[in-house]
Structures are given as structure tokens and as C-alpha cells.
């Protein structure tokens, strides 16, 4: 393959990048993304653009990954790279050679810098999706072309639907079967759950059945089998076979030498049953078995034809095979139909449905149109982790971006992955699909990354030699060749007891027997690996090979990672480490609901729901969670007084649960029974249990806010335990500690990660394929329910190939050193046959002229020693236990608390207008409109009884603005609408009203009324009092978006403002309504949001929307009645504070600032009274004198103001109309 140069990589047509482990795949993606943004050497893509940009936008470059976590990480990596590139382009030089080349090639550096800056700010709009996210977006945006339905709902978990579909099939097709047929079906699958397990793995995969039969064929074979069975029974009885055999003096140590077998056979033959009464069929009655049972003194039985048993057994075997194939074929077909019917009926979709729907759309009648639309939307696409693709994904992308060579292609499809790391076959990933795609891409468009940036050079060379020298490689040599890579990192060496440790060490477990059972090997190798880890932690240091004076690094527990295949192996390793005093943690995707502590907590909740049920309460108290000993439980259950006290406590806790919530009650129970100490003292994994317990309590508290009632919460909890979701991020087991722990992780989960020191203790573990699922020569997936031996052998070959890729992933996780356990494993349960060649490592070491044995392992590894930094060690069973001693702190070391000398100002607070008005001084942020309450009744008394109907105001069902919802919620809703519209675009009102009403819970019946009302408000004429010219009016509708600033936030410093001068100042302004604001002092910040700040003819104004209800008529919103409302709610203080904020803002922004010239004043718009047809109503204006604002400004800055009375501004509070 061609070595990739990111700078000159061809960005047109379809291409393929194979990135070996650690070679910088993500870095390459980010750099190619950078080139596409800048339009570097990709003019072929410009024909699809509609503007004159040099490159593509972030919304035109499609990047597809396979997990949400990878999507988030990739976005972050791209954004960081773009920001770095922007800074470099801005200063026109870079320390990064790749960016410097781009700078040298760019004509307009200023435009390029702006492009990069804009792109980094628009990353939220970047087209970086998971495959399912991409499919969902395309189906939504191109609904007509794809033929998708608009109102379908996506559900992430379809397991319940599948279960229901299987149960429907079982009821409709299995239960009605005849009794004999039903018996044999249930002998294969005891329940619908068992049947579901056999079809789950292939339900959503495209496959070809190796053999197809039907239930009708199985029924015909059953009839023949029944007929033969009846003939057998007749022969047995008429020939008196039972007596003949018992009188023949057969060997007593054989089955036929015992009387029980004859009693069972006689009973069967005398009954009407045709179901074989023996577990292993008729095998014990075969002629050779009868002959073996005869002794020298046995009577002759040659006249009895026992071959009839062979005939019946053959028919039974053929029937069962046909039945198995028929039921599974029919179940797959019918369950798919049931599932599709359910989804159609309920308008539901699963994530995989998104992909298949998009694929169907691309293959349908509008497929050409849809593919063109997607290609024009995304001229460039990069598919990450492409080795984990499947049939549907390849079909989708090959329809949109043809893979065949096209020199005039105006699109770019870059498929990036590593087939050597294709390890997710159990999830449906198909390496053969990758191979098909690779074969369609021309050779000159296939590239590889040749430099490993992760591991030290010696380790890279060692892994190169292991795979490069093997005759077998990855078992797909033509399609998945191994290309050795170079190393960018210098050599390091690990020194243990003054001896250098090889970068790759094979630890060979040998025993007296030729082969070792896998279970025995795992226990022994886990102990040996644990001893190696203890030795490294206590005596090893890491040094740089090229620097003798370099600073050594101690090996820490968190630097060590043990890679395993499953939880069972992890437990073996964890126990071995614990026996040596080394703490470890198993990092795995596992739901907290699948733990033992979850079951114990369920029993406790069950007892709380039913505290008087003695059985439930005793079950809860007997669980491991409660940490009682047998003696303590016996004493509790025997003592009537203690038991009654316990029952009373649970009754009391049940009442508290209903009143105060589940979390408080569970915390009280844990404190009462001292569960924290109990779990830590009684169990070696006490910290793990305690972490899970706290996690579960947190989840229960969250769910209790959604699920009302204790019984409902208990039911929900039980459902989670029965069907734990291991993929739900919120349910994942949490780390029990952030301490320095050895990490244990599955190889599958380790992909993409790196660790300083890696241990693979079970390098020769394997599990033979148990199902004949394989690919034929045409790369079609074949499913053989019969498990034909030849097909099973092919399936196992594919299993071995994936195990080889899994081994490659494991070996390439290490940065410095890797240790691998190896032994000669037994083949299955054999005591003598070797299964070495069934393992990935054994296959790599195998030789055609050598039988698998310990000698082969030894010689092959020692041969590798001559070529690379590889060590070979022999180990014996039953390793000793080396105890780890935690390094002690030097006695000379002294620790002290660092003194804190900074003074904390305890009087500093954040306050607001609302807090001051309520005589408080500490508040949280308030929503707009929360100060708007219904006006007291004495205002209603002033209102007129007549209502003016406005021309054009819609009043369906007599709804009007005056009847509109009152209070803070209504105020916040109206604020939200006016804040989010352009005053000059009233057509936005309907959409914004619908949006805000959903947010604030406003009934939909008000939508039309509010829309007409606010259009009238926008058109209302507002007078500017200090302008004496004819042009002294405006309306909100006349204000452009450039003139207004909605919801302007401000923070005004407060320097020790005392209540007395503050009250004197305010009361000096408003003499008719004395206020006494009670606070010791205001010191900190005054915080607020101004509803609207706008500029008109060079003057700046503040405005506040009020939804207060003053009465049912426009006349109730006159100046005198608004004045009463202003006094009642202390809005005058609010206006002073808002104008002060505006004053300070303008003073900092305008060089020639003058209060009288630039500050217009404050408007209060009582929205219910504002109308284009009722001039003047609902509009209140106020502007304080300069002296007032300057005095308040000085007071807030901590200055002393004169005690002289401030001039009242009452003349400004005039009737403007």
C-alpha cells in the first residue's frame, strides 16, 4: 500500500486509509479536515459549492464515528486544532510543520485565518455524527426523498419489543402444535426466552440460510417417526424382549444389566406415549451395546433384531434436526414480521431501523435524488473506524459516494480504519464487508500510516517481528496483510533488581502433563502475573535508553493494566492481586442494577413498602447488605421486644419515605445499622459495594421525582434489575476510588487506549465456535442451524481470525513493556490433545512440520529473541505469594497545613432590586416578570365597568387580554415572547408564542388572542416627553434590531452602602410615598436584567414590560392608576437602579457623555393597557434629575453624599397626553 502523506493526500473520489495501532489516525483525520476547510488541493469539490469560499464549511464536511463518546472527543480535537491553526495563520508562522506548509501554500492568509476562526466558533454546527445520528438527520431533512414518516419516535432499546414479538410467535405458532410436536419443541427450547436467545444475535443481520425446511416437513417426519416407534413397541411386547434380556444374564455393570431400564421400557411400550423415555434416546439399545453387555454365560439373542432401535433413533435424530431448523427459520421470519408490524402500528423506530430506512430510501425509486441531495449537502465525508462497518453502512455510503475510480469526482469519501483491529463481530461488524469495500477502491487510492507514535521503538520492533515472521499472520493474508511500522518514540528500558526487562516478555507455564486445562492455567498465570506486578511496584524503575543521566520513574500501580476477555478472567486476576495486597479495579461496561447489592437493596425497599410483612422484613435483614451475623439474626428473630422495635422502625421509615423521599430514609437506615462500617469490615470488596449502594440510592432518588408512589418505585426498580441496560452511561459501575490502582479491563474495551505496562496473562485462552455462522466464497453471511461439522469448522476459522486481531489489539496497548502468559492448552476436555493451534498466539507460533507442544512454544519464542527485544521465561504451577509492601513515608518528612492569609469579606453579597424592595439582601437570579403580581383590590375598585373592544382583536370564546392568565408565570411568558422577536417582523409572533407557551405552560387557546394583543402593543404610539418637535412619537414596531438590546444584564459594585443615607436619598425623590429599606449595609454587587434598552435619535432609554392586571378596561391603565401600581410595587426604585446602570454604562462607552443629552429616561409599559387605539394608556414614563443619579452613583461607590434634600422629580411624572 502507499504510505500516506497528509499534506498531499488526494481529496477527491473514494479512498482508503489503513491506520495501524498508534499511528495517529485521529491526528490524520483532523489534518485532513483542516485541508478541506481551507480548500487545500481539493478544487474538485468546488463545483458543488454555491458560493466563492475556498473550502468547505463545518456543516459540509461529514465525519462519521461509531460512538457518542468518539463523536464528542473528535469534535474537541478538531476544535483545538482549528484554534491552534488560526493563531498560527494569524501570525503567519508555525512551529507545526504541517500547518507551516499550509501557510506557505496559502495566498490570502487573512481570509484563511478568518475561515479557521469562524469554523472553530461553529463547531456546534459541525456535521460529526454517529452512523445512527447521521441516518436520523438524513431521514428528517430529506423526508420526502427518503419516504420516511414524520411522526415516528426513536427508542434506543428494542429488547422489550423483541421479547413481545417472540412471545406472539410462540403463542400463535408453537402453542397450537400437537402434544407430541410441542414436547419435542420444548425439549429444544423450554420457553420463549430460550428461543429468543438463539435468534437474538442474527435478528438484525443480513444472512443466507444454509438449509431451509418448514414445520410441515417436520410434521411429516414426525408421523413417520411415530409410526416406527409404534412398530418398535409392538415388536418389544410381542417378542417378549424384556423377559429375554433379563433372563440372558447380562453384565451387571452395564445399563442393560440393571432392572430399572426394563421397568421404564415396559411402562413406555404398554402406554400410548410415543416420546422416548430415555434422555439419550435409544442409544443404549443399539446392537453393539447389547453385544457388549453379554457375558460368556449370556443366552443367545441373535433372533432379536435390535437394529430397529437404530432405525427409530435415526428417524428421531433427523426429525429433531429438521424441527430445529424449521422453528428457527420460521421464528426469525415471523418475529421480524411481528416486530415490523409493531413498529408500524406504534410509529416506533430502533437505532438500526434508521440505517435500514436510509438504505431502503437510497435503493428505492427516489434513490438517485436522495443520494444527490446528501452528496451536495456533504461534498466530503470521512468514515472513522471503517473496519467495524456492516452491509447496510457500506450500502449507504457506496450509494451516495461511488467507490469505483472516478477522476472527475466532485466528492471525497475517505474510509479510515484498521482491519487488524476489527474485533466487534459480536456487535454485527463484518470484516468481509470491509474487504469488499477495499476491493472496490483502486490500488492507487489505498494508503497506510507507517509510524507508530505510541510505543517505544523496541516494543514496536518486537510486535513487528511476531506478526511479520508468522506463516499465518491474520489468516486473510491477501486482504489483511501485516505491514511493519516504524517507531517515533525513543527506546526506554525497565530495570528490575538492576536487570534490564525486555520490552516484550513471554511467560511460559509448563507442567508435567503435555497439556494444561484452561481453568488451571488461568489460576496459575494470574498468580505469576500478580507476582510480576508486585516486583515492578517495589523494585523497578524506567529509564531512557539514550540518556544515562535521565531521571528514573518509579512504576506505579495505575501504570499497570491487565487485559482480559471477560469478567470471569478479571475476577481470577483481581483475586490473585488481592492475595498479594495489591488493590485493583475492573473497568467494564456493566450496569449497577446487575450487582448483588442491587438485589439486597430491592429486598430492603420491599420491606419498607410492606413493613408488617414478617417474611419480607426477615429477607431484607438477612441479606448481605445488612451485615448481620447468624448469631445476631437469631437473637433478633427470637426476642419479641427487639423484633417489635425493628418492625416499628420500618413502619416509621415507610411514613418518612412518603413524606421526605427515599434518599433521606435510606441514609437514616444506613446510619442506624452502621452499614458503611459493616460493608468495609465484612467484605474484601466493601468499598465496591458501598460505591454501588450510593450509586443506586442516587438513581432511586432521581426516579422518585418521576415515579410517584412507593409501590411504583419498587416495581420500576425490579424492572431495572430484571433487564439491566449495560450500555446506559448513567447505569455504568463507578470507580470505587480515585486511588493508585492496577487497572483490569477487557481487550474489547481497551481499544483506542494506551497504558505504560500491559499484562496479557491468558494469551492462549480460546473458545471454539459453537454456532455455524460463517461466510461463503461470495462473502455472504451463511447461517447453518444444523451446525454441520464442515460449516462449524469454517466458523471456527473466522473465530480464530478475530482472536488474532484481538491479540494484536492487546499487544499494541503498551507504551513501554508488555508481558504475555502462554501455555499448551488442552483441546476441549481432552487430557492429552493440544488446542494450541486453536489459539491466536499458537497459530502465530505454529509450524507446519511441528506438532503443538511446549517444545514448539519454547523454540519459536527463543528464535524471536534473536531478532528483537523479546524475553522468554518458564514458569511452574502453584506460584508463591509475594506480598506487596506499600512504600513507607520517610520519618524525616514533615507535613504542615499551608497557612491561608487572605482575608475573606463576610459582608460581601450579590443583591438585586427585588431583594432590596422586599427588605432582603441575598437572592438568587430571578426570571423576568416575577415581580409582576396581581394589583390589590383597591385598584380594581377604581376601574370602569365598561370594556372597549378593539378593531381586529380576535376574541374567540370571549377571550381577551384582560382575562389572560395573571401572575409571575404570565409575566415571564410575555417577557419571553417580546425578548425573542424582531419588532419589525410580527410574523414571528405565532411561532415564538407557541414555543414560549410550551415552556411556561400557557394554554394553547390563548395563542391567537396573545398574537393579536401583542401586534396591537407593537403598533401603539409612544410619546417622547422631552422632544417638542412634531416627530416626538414612536412605536415598538418602528425600532430596528440594531436599535434595541433585550435583557441587558448589569452588575453594579456596591461599596458599604448604609440604609440611612439610602433611605434619605430615595425618600427625598419620592416624597409622597415614604420607604424604609431595612438592611445593615449593601456591600458587593447589585445584579439585574433590563427588559429592553433602546436608542432613539441619540438618546438611550430603558423599558420594563409589566403584565400587571389593573382592571378589565383600558381606562384602568391611565396615569393615575399606573402611578398607584408603581407605588404599590416600588417600581420607582427599580427605574432609578436601571437608569443608574445605563448611566454607568454610557459613561464608560461615550467620550462626550452627558446625562441630560444621552439618557432619555425609563418607560414602564403596562401591556394589558397598551393599544394603538387607546393612545396614552398603559405607558408610564419617568426620568430622574442628574443630581439624583449622580448622588446615587456616589453613594454606591462608597462616598458620603450631602444631607441636603434632593429635589423631587415629581414634575417629570406628568400626564404625557
Residue, then its C-alpha position, 0 to 999 in steps of 0.5 A: x500500500x502507499x504510505x500516506x502523506x497528509x499534506x498531499x493526500x488526494x481529496x477527491x473520489x473514494x479512498x482508503x486509509x489503513x491506520x495501524x495501532x498508534x499511528x495517529x489516525x485521529x491526528x490524520x483525520x483532523x489534518x485532513x479536515x483542516x485541508x478541506x476547510x481551507x480548500x487545500x488541493x481539493x478544487x474538485x469539490x468546488x463545483x458543488x459549492x454555491x458560493x466563492x469560499x475556498x473550502x468547505x464549511x463545518x456543516x459540509x464536511x461529514x465525519x462519521x464515528x461509531x460512538x457518542x463518546x468518539x463523536x464528542x472527543x473528535x469534535x474537541x480535537x478538531x476544535x483545538x486544532x482549528x484554534x491552534x491553526x488560526x493563531x498560527x495563520x494569524x501570525x503567519x508562522x508555525x512551529x507545526x510543520x504541517x500547518x507551516x506548509x499550509x501557510x506557505x501554500x496559502x495566498x490570502x492568509x487573512x481570509x484563511x485565518x478568518x475561515x479557521x476562526x469562524x469554523x472553530x466558533x461553529x463547531x456546534x454546527x459541525x456535521x460529526x455524527x454517529x452512523x445512527x445520528x447521521x441516518x436520523x438527520x438524513x431521514x428528517x431533512x430529506x423526508x420526502x426523498x427518503x419516504x420516511x414518516x414524520x411522526x415516528x419516535x426513536x427508542x434506543x432499546x428494542x429488547x422489550x419489543x423483541x421479547x413481545x414479538x417472540x412471545x406472539x410467535x410462540x403463542x400463535x405458532x408453537x402453542x397450537x402444535x400437537x402434544x407430541x410436536x410441542x414436547x419435542x419443541x420444548x425439549x429444544x427450547x423450554x420457553x420463549x426466552x430460550x428461543x429468543x436467545x438463539x435468534x437474538x444475535x442474527x435478528x438484525x443481520x443480513x444472512x443466507x440460510x444454509x438449509x431451509x425446511x418448514x414445520x410441515x416437513x417436520x410434521x411429516x417426519x414426525x408421523x413417520x417417526x411415530x409410526x416406527x416407534x409404534x412398530x418398535x413397541x409392538x415388536x418389544x411386547x410381542x417378542x417378549x424382549x424384556x423377559x429375554x434380556x433379563x433372563x440372558x444374564x447380562x453384565x451387571x455393570x452395564x445399563x442393560x444389566x440393571x432392572x430399572x431400564x426394563x421397568x421404564x421400557x415396559x411402562x413406555x411400550x404398554x402406554x400410548x406415549x410415543x416420546x422416548x423415555x430415555x434422555x439419550x434416546x435409544x442409544x443404549x439399545x443399539x446392537x453393539x451395546x447389547x453385544x457388549x453387555x453379554x457375558x460368556x454365560x449370556x443366552x443367545x439373542x441373535x433372533x432379536x433384531x435390535x437394529x430397529x432401535x437404530x432405525x427409530x433413533x435415526x428417524x428421531x435424530x433427523x426429525x429433531x434436526x429438521x424441527x430445529x431448523x424449521x422453528x428457527x427459520x420460521x421464528x426469525x421470519x415471523x418475529x421480524x414480521x411481528x416486530x415490523x408490524x409493531x413498529x408500524x402500528x406504534x410509529x416506533x423506530x430502533x437505532x438500526x431501523x434508521x440505517x435500514x430506512x436510509x438504505x431502503x430510501x437510497x435503493x428505492x425509486x427516489x434513490x438517485x435524488x436522495x443520494x444527490x441531495x446528501x452528496x451536495x449537502x456533504x461534498x466530503x465525508x470521512x468514515x472513522x473506524x471503517x473496519x467495524x462497518x456492516x452491509x447496510x453502512x457500506x450500502x449507504x455510503x457506496x450509494x451516495x459516494x461511488x467507490x469505483x475510480x472516478x477522476x472527475x469526482x466532485x466528492x471525497x469519501x475517505x474510509x479510515x480504519x484498521x482491519x487488524x483491529x476489527x474485533x466487534x463481530x459480536x456487535x454485527x461488524x463484518x470484516x468481509x464487508x470491509x474487504x469488499x469495500x477495499x476491493x472496490x477502491x483502486x490500488x492507487x487510492x489505498x494508503x497506510x500510516x507507517x509510524x507508530x507514535x505510541x510505543x517505544x521503538x523496541x516494543x514496536x520492533x518486537x510486535x513487528x517481528x511476531x506478526x511479520x515472521x508468522x506463516x499465518x499472520x491474520x489468516x486473510x493474508x491477501x486482504x489483511x496483510x501485516x505491514x511493519x511500522x516504524x517507531x517515533x518514540x525513543x527506546x526506554x528500558x525497565x530495570x528490575x533488581x538492576x536487570x534490564x526487562x525486555x520490552x516484550x516478555x513471554x511467560x511460559x507455564x509448563x507442567x508435567x502433563x503435555x497439556x494444561x486445562x484452561x481453568x488451571x492455567x488461568x489460576x496459575x498465570x494470574x498468580x505469576x502475573x500478580x507476582x510480576x506486578x508486585x516486583x515492578x511496584x517495589x523494585x523497578x524503575x524506567x529509564x531512557x535508553x539514550x540518556x544515562x543521566x535521565x531521571x528514573x520513574x518509579x512504576x506505579x500501580x495505575x501504570x499497570x493494566x491487565x487485559x482480559x476477555x471477560x469478567x470471569x478472567x478479571x475476577x481470577x486476576x483481581x483475586x490473585x492481586x488481592x492475595x498479594x495486597x495489591x488493590x485493583x479495579x475492573x473497568x467494564x461496561x456493566x450496569x449497577x442494577x446487575x450487582x448483588x447489592x442491587x438485589x439486597x437493596x430491592x429486598x430492603x425497599x420491599x420491606x419498607x413498602x410492606x413493613x408488617x410483612x414478617x417474611x419480607x422484613x426477615x429477607x431484607x435483614x438477612x441479606x448481605x447488605x445488612x451485615x448481620x451475623x447468624x448469631x445476631x439474626x437469631x437473637x433478633x428473630x427470637x426476642x419479641x421486644x427487639x423484633x417489635x422495635x425493628x418492625x416499628x422502625x420500618x413502619x416509621x421509615x415507610x411514613x418518612x419515605x412518603x413524606x421526605x423521599x427515599x434518599x433521606x430514609x435510606x441514609x437514616x437506615x444506613x446510619x442506624x445499622x452502621x452499614x458503611x462500617x459493616x460493608x468495609x469490615x465484612x467484605x474484601x470488596x466493601x468499598x465496591x459495594x458501598x460505591x454501588x449502594x450510593x450509586x443506586x440510592x442516587x438513581x432511586x432518588x432521581x426516579x422518585x421525582x418521576x415515579x410517584x408512589x412507593x409501590x411504583x418505585x419498587x416495581x420500576x426498580x425490579x424492572x431495572x434489575x430484571x433487564x439491566x441496560x449495560x450500555x446506559x452511561x448513567x447505569x455504568x459501575x463507578x470507580x470505587x476510588x480515585x486511588x493508585x490502582x492496577x487497572x483490569x479491563x477487557x481487550x474489547x474495551x481497551x481499544x483506542x487506549x494506551x497504558x505504560x505496562x500491559x499484562x496479557x496473562x491468558x494469551x492462549x485462552x480460546x473458545x471454539x465456535x459453537x454456532x455455524x455462522x460463517x461466510x461463503x466464497x461470495x462473502x455472504x453471511x451463511x447461517x447453518x442451524x444444523x451446525x454441520x461439522x464442515x460449516x462449524x469448522x469454517x466458523x471456527x476459522x473466522x473465530x480464530x481470525x478475530x482472536x488474532x486481531x484481538x491479540x494484536x489489539x492487546x499487544x499494541x496497548x503498551x507504551x513501554x513493556x508488555x508481558x504475555x502468559x502462554x501455555x499448551x492448552x488442552x483441546x476441549x476436555x481432552x487430557x492429552x490433545x493440544x488446542x494450541x493451534x486453536x489459539x491466536x498466539x499458537x497459530x502465530x507460533x505454529x509450524x507446519x512440520x511441528x506438532x503443538x507442544x511446549x517444545x514448539x512454544x519454547x523454540x519459536x519464542x527463543x528464535x524471536x529473541x534473536x531478532x528483537x527485544x523479546x524475553x522468554x521465561x518458564x514458569x511452574x504451577x502453584x506460584x508463591x505469594x509475594x506480598x506487596x509492601x506499600x512504600x513507607x513515608x520517610x520519618x524525616x518528612x514533615x507535613x504542615x497545613x499551608x497557612x491561608x492569609x487572605x482575608x475573606x469579606x463576610x459582608x460581601x453579597x450579590x443583591x438585586x432590586x427585588x431583594x432590596x424592595x422586599x427588605x432582603x439582601x441575598x437572592x438568587x437570579x430571578x426570571x423576568x416578570x416575577x415581580x409582576x403580581x396581581x394589583x390589590x383590590x383597591x385598584x380594581x375598585x377604581x376601574x370602569x365597568x365598561x370594556x372597549x373592544x378593539x378593531x381586529x382583536x380576535x376574541x374567540x370564546x370571549x377571550x381577551x387580554x384582560x382575562x389572560x392568565x395573571x401572575x409571575x408565570x404570565x409575566x415571564x411568558x410575555x417577557x419571553x415572547x417580546x425578548x425573542x422577536x424582531x419588532x419589525x417582523x410580527x410574523x414571528x409572533x405565532x411561532x415564538x408564542x407557541x414555543x414560549x407557551x410550551x415552556x411556561x405552560x400557557x394554554x394553547x387557546x390563548x395563542x391567537x388572542x396573545x398574537x393579536x394583543x401583542x401586534x396591537x402593543x407593537x403598533x401603539x404610539x409612544x410619546x417622547x416627553x422631552x422632544x417638542x418637535x412634531x416627530x416626538x412619537x414612536x412605536x415598538x414596531x418602528x425600532x430596528x434590531x440594531x436599535x434595541x438590546x433585550x435583557x441587558x444584564x448589569x452588575x453594579x459594585x456596591x461599596x458599604x452602602x448604609x440604609x440611612x443615607x439610602x433611605x434619605x436619598x430615595x425618600x427625598x425623590x419620592x416624597x409622597x410615598x415614604x420607604x424604609x429599606x431595612x438592611x445593615x449595609x449593601x456591600x458587593x454587587x447589585x445584579x439585574x436584567x433590563x427588559x429592553x434598552x433602546x436608542x432613539x435619535x441619540x438618546x438611550x432609554x430603558x423599558x420594563x414590560x409589566x403584565x400587571x392586571x389593573x382592571x378589565x378596561x383600558x381606562x384602568x391603565x391611565x396615569x393615575x392608576x399606573x402611578x398607584x401600581x408603581x407605588x404599590x410595587x416600588x417600581x420607582x426604585x427599580x427605574x432609578x437602579x436601571x437608569x443608574x446602570x445605563x448611566x454607568x454604562x454610557x459613561x464608560x462607552x461615550x467620550x462626550x457623555x452627558x446625562x441630560x443629552x444621552x439618557x432619555x429616561x425609563x418607560x414602564x409599559x403596562x401591556x394589558x393597557x397598551x393599544x394603538x387605539x387607546x393612545x396614552x394608556x398603559x405607558x408610564x414614563x419617568x426620568x430622574x434629575x442628574x443630581x439624583x443619579x449622580x448622588x446615587x452613583x456616589x453613594x454606591x461607590x462608597x462616598x458620603x453624599x450631602x444631607x441636603x434634600x434632593x429635589x423631587x422629580x415629581x414634575x417629570x411624572x406628568x400626564x404625557x397626553 
